[in-house]
Amino acid sequence: MSAVDSVAGNVAGNVAGIVEQHDPHFTAVTSAEFDRAGIAELAAGRRAATRVPGFASPAMCAEVLEALTEAEFESYGAERVSPRVMRFGVGVSDHRDGGGGVSGGYWEALEGGVRGWQGLSLPFDPFRFCRDGIGKHWPGEVVVGRRGGRELGAGVAREPGGGFVVHYDDASREFSGNLLDVALVAQFAFNLYLSVPESGGETVVWRHRWQPGDEEFRPAGSYGYREEVVGSAESFTLRPRAGEALLFDPRNYHAVRPSSGGRRIALGFSVGLTDEGDLHVWA
């Protein structure tokens, strides 16, 4: 049975005789698994996020974390991503060309990223495990997306110790034309939290999507925005738990708060719902 999480700091009650209104479709729902109805509700905009506690066992999280101790994490470009975020793996968004396409250097970088994951010698593919969990009850396929017939990256590990500033993710805006070889009708973001800090590291999601006027809040060269961009928009805050998976609509502005007292490491990738009902993932 799913349960709607409490929405932090948004329904203020009766203030000076005015009752603030809460959007009943802007909710985070806790569920035992990713079921078909829940994914459909995300796609339809009838919920903003689904969280599944215990998606991965403590033993599995520990095994992947142990393997990642041998991995060489790299930071995103300092000009575009500040505070610094560390990652292991290759994301296509770091290889956009000036025209909104994908630069040729992406494929070479991806080959190195794939070799890096294979070099960890894990006895299983953690990203396949995640895809299988998402697709357990979905009637269509769940596969790694392709561009020009070639598979994109399956996922990355991220450690945003200083947090992520307010931003949104939307392939239809970030790339000209279709990023994938298929047409998408909805986009989600997936995270599996391997370790969490003692404090901080929360994900905040706002009921606000990009508008042209938002660009005045965007520092030159940055992927994100000053927090004033969301104004008084309704929001909710999710504190991650180790082993928990989160699927949410990243077209809503969102941010990650800075961490302290431990590492916040998560596996992540984007998920697109195609016009034929399949789910295609990419990093």
Secondary structure, DSSP 8 states (H G I E B T S, - for coil): --EE---TTT---EETTEE----TTS-EEE-SS--HHHHHHHHHTS-SEEEETTSS-HHHHHHHHHHHTTS--EE--TTTS-S--EEES--GGGGB-TTSSB-THHHHHHHHHHHHHHTT--SS-HHHHHHHHHHTT-SS-EEE-EETTEE----EEEE-TT-EEEE---HHHHSSS-SSSS-EEEEEEEEEEEE--SEE--EEEES----GGGGGGS-TT-SSB-GGGGTT--EEEE---TT-EEEE-TTS-EEE--EESS--EEEEEEEEEETTS-EEEE-
